[in-house]
Every structure is written in structure tokens, then in C-alpha cells.
Amino acid sequence: MRRRLRDLGFRIGHIQTGPLNAITDVPGVRVGHTTLIEGDGPLVVGEGPVRTGVTAVLPHDDIFYNRVIAGSFVLNGAGEVSGLTQVAEWGLLETPILLTNTLAVGKVSDAAVKWMTRRFPGIGTAYDVIIPLVGECDDSWLNDTVGRHVRSEHVYRAIEQATSGPVPEGSVGAGTGMITCDFKAGIGTSSRRVAVGPDGVTGTYTLGVLVVSNFGVMRSLRVDGVPVGEILEPRLTGHDKRTKNAGSIIVIVATDAPLLSSQLVRLCKRAALGIGRVGSFAAHGSGEILVGFSTANKVPRVTSRMTAAIEVLLDDACDGLYEAIVECTEEAIVNSLCMADEMRGPTGHVAPALPLDQLTGILTAHRGAAALST
């Protein structure tokens, strides 16, 4: 049985999590998955095996008419989030965020347009057009990605089944065919509750992260500073590894703290530090792209006035959020590893599960050694 890091008895950082320790702890945020696992045996383009899917992140129910403030940061651009240039230009998000595999971006974007224009029929007539936000990672080592098996109904299902409850992790949705540090990974999430101001007098805000994680090599893997990969690699000889690290990670950051687009950019930059803590060095072929949004302020599409009043957290109050996002991102990636089972793909490719018993032993030993040293 797979378990999250905290269910194994370990935690990253010291800041309190939300009740679900998930991005859905941010009020209004919903997540849905469509998981596609079909076939076995050798790769036959167009016929499988299929190990892929779609993940949808919805900031709230009425995102087209009431947009949210957003920002992004590209640590390494060997990847894609279509629609990101508009987010960077306007500082606004007006569609669900969708995640999938690299060669499905076009089909997912097309399906998102169809879903949005049915839900909001004024698009392109009474209102301007939309550019959906669609992020990708390469799952071709485990999936018949050239077959492009993701269809419109898979996108609709991910959006329409999105919920505010616990978020399934590991080999689900867009994470179905993903690998991190030579272990099966995929979707992971975590959250933090951050008190702002002296004794929290300004307020307490929730910050959540969802990742589709697909980067790195085993020797680089670190968990809470412990060199887990270096210890495990000599023990796990014989399993088939990717000869070329295709890489990539997409990080979605959500918060109810009232932040400007420029502040969300700064928050996303700090999330990149959490990726580095797990073992990423942003390899040449690895895309590390981070997108953040705040649900605190809504920017209406239709208003009788040409102004909108918003609340903004001062920059001096953001350090707690910066600390929290590093912890949160690291833990979300580790959760993606802890929750994913071994998976077999085409041509005998196998992505082993991170061995939780050995992980527990390594972390326990290091915790004991640290206690003795003090």
C-alpha cells in the first residue's frame, strides 16, 4: 500500500499544513483527473500501450467572468505551458489550468476551447476569445505518446469531475506516465497555512501546490536533505533506466493571500527552490515551469465601471509565504513519488516504485544520527 510522506511518519519543514495537505485546501480550488491505462506489450504507434491522462485545476467555478490574478516563472524552458504569454502580459487567469503529455497539448487546448465556449456562450461574440492554459511533460518512455490517445471527452471529464476534496496522487491524470529520479512519480500535492504579521494579526492564509513531476536521475534524489538516491542506487541495480533524461516538471501554485501578479511571480521563483531541494539541476532537456494564482481578488470581465478595487498584501509581509512555498513544493514532489506504484510501459520499460520500507529506514537512520550529533 502506498502512503504519503507524512503517513510514513516524516515531515518536511515546520509550517502547519492545511487539513488535506493539498492544493484544494485553498478555498474554491478544485482538481480533477482522467487516467488512461490501456494495453501491454511492445510499442505499436497508435495502438499502445497507453499510460497517460489529463489533470484539471480550477481556481473557482466562474473563472471566465471573474478572473483571478496570476503570475508565472520559467526556470528552464525545455517544456511548454500554452497560453502562458497572456498570463505574463495581463497578470490574469481566465480558464482552467490543464496538464497532460507533450504531444497532447494541442488536442487538450482544443477541447478546453470547446468546453469553455459551451459553458460561456458569449466567447468570441459578446466577449473576446480565450487562450487556454495547458501544461505538459514527456511521458514517452512509458506511453505511446505519438498515438495521441487523449480525446476531448477525457478533458471534459477531468474538468467536470474536479472536486475540492482529497487529491489523488501518483500515477493518475497527467501524472500517469511520469517518472522522477528514475522512480515512478506523477501527481503530488501539499499545502501550508501561513500566519502573516505579528502574532498573525494581519491574517492566516493558505498556500497549496500541485505538481506533475517528471525530472531527474536517481543519484540526485534527496528527501528533506537526506541523499536517498545515492544510498538507494547501489541497492537497485538491474532495473531498466531511461538512457536520456527527458525531464520536466510543471508546478501549480494556489493561494488565498491577496497578491499582485508581480508577487505571484516572486512566489513561483521560490517554488523553484523546492524543486532543487529534491534533486533537480534543471537539465538541458528538462522544462521547469511554474504558474501561480491568487483567489483573494476577482477581476470581473463585465462591469459598469472601468475600475476594480483589490486588496494587496505588502511585500514586507511575504517572507512567510516564500518559506512555505519551498517546503510545500518539495513535499508535493516527494508525495508524487511515495504514492506511485511500479509501472510497466512498452518494450519492457519499467519504472519502479520508490521503496517505502527502505525510504523509511534511511530517513529514520539519518534522523537518529542527527539527534546523536546534537
C-alpha positions as CSV (number, residue, x, y, z in Angstrom):
1,M,0.0,0.0,0.0
2,R,1.4,3.4,-1.0
3,R,1.4,6.2,1.6
4,R,2.2,9.9,1.6
5,L,5.4,11.1,3.3
6,R,3.6,12.3,6.5
7,D,1.8,8.9,6.7
8,L,5.2,7.3,6.9
9,G,6.0,9.4,10.0
10,F,8.1,12.2,8.3
11,R,7.5,15.8,7.5
12,I,9.3,18.5,5.5
13,G,9.7,21.8,7.2
14,H,7.9,23.2,10.2
15,I,4.9,25.2,8.9
16,Q,1.5,23.8,9.6
17,T,-0.3,22.2,6.6
18,G,-3.9,22.6,5.7
19,P,-6.4,19.9,6.7
20,L,-5.9,17.9,3.5
21,N,-2.3,18.9,2.9
22,A,-3.3,19.6,-0.7
23,I,-3.9,22.4,-3.1
24,T,-7.6,22.0,-2.5
25,D,-7.1,23.4,1.0
26,V,-7.2,26.8,-0.8
27,P,-10.9,27.6,-0.7
28,G,-12.7,27.2,-4.1
29,V,-9.8,25.3,-5.8
30,R,-10.8,22.0,-7.4
31,V,-8.8,19.3,-9.0
32,G,-10.0,16.5,-11.4
33,H,-8.2,13.7,-13.3
34,T,-8.8,11.5,-16.2
35,T,-6.4,8.5,-16.2
36,L,-5.8,6.4,-19.3
37,I,-4.1,2.9,-18.8
38,E,-4.7,0.5,-21.7
39,G,-2.8,-2.4,-23.3
40,D,0.5,-4.0,-22.7
41,G,3.4,-5.4,-24.6
42,P,5.6,-3.8,-27.3
43,L,5.0,-0.3,-28.6
44,V,2.7,0.0,-31.6
45,V,2.2,3.6,-32.5
46,G,-1.5,4.4,-32.4
47,E,-2.4,1.2,-30.6
48,G,-0.5,1.5,-27.3
49,P,0.4,0.7,-24.6
50,V,-1.3,3.8,-23.2
51,R,-0.1,5.4,-19.9
52,T,-1.3,9.0,-19.9
53,G,-4.1,11.3,-18.9
54,V,-5.4,14.8,-18.1
55,T,-5.4,16.8,-14.9
56,A,-7.6,19.9,-14.4
57,V,-7.1,22.6,-11.8
58,L,-9.9,25.1,-11.4
59,P,-9.4,28.2,-9.3
60,H,-13.2,28.6,-8.8
61,D,-16.5,27.9,-10.6
62,D,-16.8,31.1,-12.6
63,I,-13.3,31.7,-13.9
64,F,-14.3,33.3,-17.2
65,Y,-16.5,36.0,-15.8
66,N,-14.4,36.5,-12.7
67,R,-10.8,36.2,-13.5
68,V,-8.1,35.7,-10.8
69,I,-4.7,37.4,-10.6
70,A,-1.9,35.1,-11.8
71,G,1.9,35.0,-12.5
72,S,4.5,32.6,-13.7
73,F,8.2,31.8,-13.8
74,V,10.2,29.7,-16.2
75,L,13.3,28.2,-14.6
76,N,14.2,26.2,-17.8
77,G,12.1,26.5,-21.0
78,A,12.5,23.0,-22.4
79,G,8.8,22.5,-21.9
80,E,5.5,24.2,-22.6
81,V,2.6,25.8,-21.0
82,S,0.5,27.1,-23.8
83,G,-1.3,30.4,-23.0
84,L,1.5,31.5,-20.6
85,T,2.4,34.6,-22.6
86,Q,-1.0,36.0,-22.0
87,V,-0.8,35.3,-18.3
88,A,2.6,37.0,-18.2
89,E,1.2,40.0,-20.1
90,W,-2.1,40.5,-18.3
91,G,-1.4,39.0,-14.9
92,L,-4.8,37.3,-15.1
93,L,-6.1,33.7,-15.4
94,E,-9.4,33.2,-17.1
95,T,-9.5,29.4,-17.9
96,P,-9.0,26.2,-16.0
97,I,-5.4,25.0,-15.9
98,L,-4.9,21.7,-17.8
99,L,-2.0,19.3,-17.6
100,T,-1.2,16.4,-20.0
101,N,1.6,14.9,-22.1
102,T,3.7,16.8,-24.6
103,L,2.0,15.7,-27.8
104,A,-1.5,16.1,-26.4
105,V,-1.2,19.9,-25.7
106,G,-3.0,20.8,-29.0
107,K,-5.8,18.4,-28.5
108,V,-6.3,19.4,-24.9
109,S,-6.3,23.1,-25.8
110,D,-8.9,22.5,-28.5
111,A,-11.1,20.5,-26.1
112,A,-10.8,23.3,-23.5
113,V,-12.0,25.8,-26.1
114,K,-15.0,23.6,-26.8
115,W,-15.8,23.2,-23.1
116,M,-15.4,26.9,-22.4
117,T,-17.5,28.1,-25.3
118,R,-20.3,25.8,-24.3
119,R,-20.1,26.9,-20.7
120,F,-19.8,30.6,-21.6
121,P,-21.5,31.1,-25.0
122,G,-20.5,34.7,-25.3
123,I,-16.9,33.9,-26.0
124,G,-15.9,35.2,-29.5
125,T,-19.1,37.2,-29.9
126,A,-20.1,39.3,-27.0
127,Y,-16.7,38.9,-25.4
128,D,-13.1,38.3,-26.7
129,V,-11.7,34.9,-27.3
130,I,-9.7,32.8,-24.9
131,I,-6.3,31.1,-24.8
132,P,-6.5,28.0,-22.5
133,L,-3.6,27.3,-20.2
134,V,-2.2,23.8,-21.0
135,G,1.0,22.4,-19.5
136,E,2.9,19.3,-20.4
137,C,5.6,16.8,-19.5
138,D,7.0,14.0,-21.7
139,D,5.7,10.5,-20.8
140,S,7.0,8.8,-23.9
141,W,9.1,6.2,-22.0
142,L,6.0,4.6,-20.6
143,N,3.3,5.7,-23.1
144,D,2.5,5.6,-26.8
145,T,2.7,9.3,-26.8
146,V,2.8,9.6,-30.7
147,G,-0.5,7.8,-30.8
148,R,-2.1,10.9,-29.1
149,H,-4.8,8.9,-27.2
150,V,-6.1,11.9,-25.2
151,R,-9.5,12.9,-26.6
152,S,-11.9,15.7,-25.9
153,E,-14.1,13.6,-23.6
154,H,-11.1,13.0,-21.4
155,V,-10.6,16.7,-21.0
156,Y,-14.3,17.3,-20.3
157,R,-14.3,14.5,-17.7
158,A,-11.3,15.9,-15.8
159,I,-12.9,19.4,-15.6
160,E,-16.4,18.2,-14.8
161,Q,-15.3,15.7,-12.1
162,A,-13.0,18.2,-10.4
163,T,-13.6,18.3,-6.6
164,S,-12.4,20.3,-3.6
165,G,-11.7,17.2,-1.6
166,P,-8.5,15.0,-1.3
167,V,-6.4,14.9,-4.4
168,P,-5.5,11.5,-5.9
169,E,-1.7,11.4,-6.3
170,G,0.9,9.3,-8.1
171,S,0.1,7.6,-11.4
172,V,-3.1,9.5,-12.1
173,G,-4.3,12.1,-14.7
174,A,-1.4,13.9,-16.3
175,G,1.0,12.0,-14.0
176,T,0.1,8.6,-15.2
177,G,3.3,8.1,-17.3
178,M,5.7,10.3,-15.4
179,I,9.0,9.4,-13.7
180,T,11.1,11.3,-11.2
181,C,14.7,10.4,-10.4
182,D,14.3,7.0,-12.1
183,F,11.3,6.1,-9.9
184,K,7.6,6.2,-10.8
185,A,6.1,9.5,-9.9
186,G,3.4,11.8,-11.3
187,I,0.9,14.0,-9.5
188,G,1.8,15.3,-6.0
189,T,0.3,18.0,-3.8
190,S,0.9,19.7,-0.4
191,S,-0.3,22.8,1.4
192,R,0.7,25.2,4.2
193,R,-1.1,27.7,6.5
194,V,0.9,30.9,6.9
195,A,0.3,33.5,9.7
196,V,1.1,37.0,8.5
197,G,2.0,39.9,10.7
198,P,2.9,40.0,14.4
199,D,1.2,37.0,16.0
200,G,-0.8,36.5,12.8
201,V,-2.7,39.8,13.3
202,T,-2.8,40.5,9.6
203,G,-4.3,37.1,8.8
204,T,-3.6,33.5,8.1
205,Y,-3.5,32.4,4.5
206,T,-3.4,29.0,2.8
207,L,-0.9,28.2,0.1
208,G,-1.1,25.0,-1.9
209,V,1.0,23.3,-4.6
210,L,0.2,20.6,-7.2
211,V,3.0,19.2,-9.4
212,V,3.2,16.9,-12.4
213,S,6.7,15.6,-11.7
214,N,9.0,14.0,-14.3
215,F,12.6,15.0,-13.8
216,G,16.0,13.9,-12.5
217,V,18.2,10.9,-12.0
218,M,18.3,8.6,-9.1
219,R,21.6,9.6,-7.6
220,S,20.3,13.2,-7.3
221,L,17.2,12.4,-5.2
222,R,17.1,14.0,-1.8
223,V,14.3,13.9,0.7
224,D,14.4,16.6,3.4
225,G,18.1,17.0,2.8
226,V,18.9,13.2,3.0
227,P,20.8,11.8,0.0
228,V,18.2,9.0,-0.5
229,G,19.2,8.4,-4.2
230,E,22.9,8.0,-3.5
231,I,22.0,5.3,-0.9
232,L,19.4,3.5,-3.0
233,E,21.2,3.4,-6.3
234,P,23.7,0.7,-5.4
235,R,20.9,-1.4,-4.0
236,L,18.6,-1.2,-7.0
237,T,20.9,-2.4,-9.8
238,G,19.4,-4.2,-12.8
239,H,16.2,-2.2,-13.5
240,D,15.9,-0.5,-16.8
241,K,16.5,3.2,-16.7
242,R,15.9,5.9,-19.3
243,T,19.1,6.4,-21.2
244,K,18.2,10.0,-21.8
245,N,16.6,12.1,-19.1
246,A,13.7,13.8,-20.9
247,G,12.7,15.5,-17.7
248,S,10.3,18.4,-16.8
249,I,8.0,19.4,-14.0
250,I,5.0,21.7,-14.0
251,V,4.2,23.4,-10.7
252,I,0.8,24.9,-10.0
253,V,0.7,27.3,-7.0
254,A,-2.6,28.5,-5.5
255,T,-3.2,30.8,-2.5
256,D,-5.9,32.9,-0.9
257,A,-3.3,35.5,0.1
258,P,-4.1,38.8,-1.8
259,L,-1.1,39.1,-4.1
260,L,-0.3,41.1,-7.2
261,S,0.9,39.3,-10.4
262,S,4.4,40.5,-9.7
263,Q,4.2,39.0,-6.2
264,L,3.0,35.7,-7.6
265,V,6.0,35.7,-10.0
266,R,8.2,36.0,-7.0
267,L,6.4,33.2,-5.2
268,C,6.8,31.0,-8.2
269,K,10.5,31.7,-8.2
270,R,10.8,30.5,-4.6
271,A,8.9,27.3,-5.6
272,A,11.8,26.5,-7.9
273,L,14.0,26.3,-4.9
274,G,11.8,23.4,-3.7
275,I,12.4,21.6,-7.0
276,G,16.1,22.0,-6.4
277,R,15.9,20.6,-2.9
278,V,14.6,17.3,-4.3
279,G,17.5,17.0,-6.8
280,S,16.7,18.9,-9.9
281,F,19.5,20.9,-11.6
282,A,17.2,22.0,-14.4
283,A,18.9,19.8,-17.0
284,H,19.2,21.0,-20.6
285,G,16.2,18.9,-21.8
286,S,14.1,19.4,-18.7
287,G,11.4,22.1,-18.6
288,E,10.7,23.6,-15.1
289,I,7.7,25.9,-15.5
290,L,5.7,27.3,-12.6
291,V,2.3,29.0,-12.6
292,G,0.6,30.7,-9.6
293,F,-2.7,32.3,-8.9
294,S,-4.5,34.0,-6.0
295,T,-8.2,33.6,-5.3
296,A,-8.3,36.5,-3.0
297,N,-9.4,39.1,-5.6
298,K,-11.7,38.6,-8.6
299,V,-11.3,40.8,-11.6
300,P,-14.7,41.0,-13.4
301,R,-15.0,40.7,-17.1
302,V,-18.2,42.7,-17.1
303,T,-18.6,45.8,-15.0
304,S,-20.3,49.1,-15.3
305,R,-17.2,50.8,-14.0
306,M,-13.7,50.7,-15.5
307,T,-12.0,50.2,-12.1
308,A,-11.8,47.4,-9.6
309,A,-10.7,47.7,-6.0
310,I,-8.4,44.9,-4.8
311,E,-6.7,44.1,-1.5
312,V,-2.9,43.6,-1.6
313,L,-0.5,42.1,0.9
314,L,2.5,44.3,1.3
315,D,5.9,42.9,0.1
316,D,7.3,43.0,3.6
317,A,4.7,40.5,4.7
318,C,5.5,37.9,2.1
319,D,8.5,36.1,3.7
320,G,6.4,33.6,5.4
321,L,4.8,32.7,2.1
322,Y,8.2,32.4,0.5
323,E,9.4,30.0,3.2
324,A,6.2,28.0,2.9
325,I,6.3,27.6,-0.8
326,V,9.7,26.0,-0.7
327,E,8.6,23.4,1.9
328,C,5.3,22.9,0.0
329,T,6.9,22.2,-3.4
330,E,9.4,19.8,-2.0
331,E,6.8,17.8,-0.2
332,A,4.5,17.7,-3.2
333,I,7.2,16.2,-5.3
334,V,8.1,13.6,-2.6
335,N,4.4,12.8,-2.3
336,S,4.2,12.1,-6.0
337,L,7.0,9.5,-5.5
338,C,5.5,8.0,-2.4
339,M,2.1,7.5,-3.9
340,A,3.1,6.0,-7.3
341,D,3.2,2.2,-7.9
342,E,5.6,0.5,-10.2
343,M,4.5,0.8,-13.8
344,R,5.4,-1.2,-17.0
345,G,5.4,0.5,-20.4
346,P,6.2,-0.6,-23.9
347,T,9.3,-2.6,-24.9
348,G,9.9,-3.9,-21.4
349,H,10.3,-0.4,-19.9
350,V,9.7,-0.5,-16.1
351,A,9.5,2.5,-13.7
352,P,10.0,1.0,-10.2
353,A,8.2,2.4,-7.2
354,L,10.2,4.2,-4.6
355,P,10.7,1.5,-2.0
356,L,8.9,3.0,1.0
357,D,10.3,0.5,3.5
358,Q,13.9,1.4,2.5
359,L,13.0,5.1,2.4
360,T,11.6,4.9,6.0
361,G,14.8,3.1,7.1
362,I,17.1,5.7,5.5
363,L,15.2,8.7,6.9
364,T,14.9,7.1,10.4
365,A,18.7,6.4,10.4
366,H,19.5,9.9,9.4
367,R,17.1,11.3,12.0
368,G,18.8,9.3,14.7
369,A,22.2,10.3,13.6
370,A,21.2,13.9,13.7
371,A,19.8,13.5,17.2
372,L,23.1,12.0,18.4
373,S,25.2,14.7,16.8
374,T,23.3,17.3,18.9
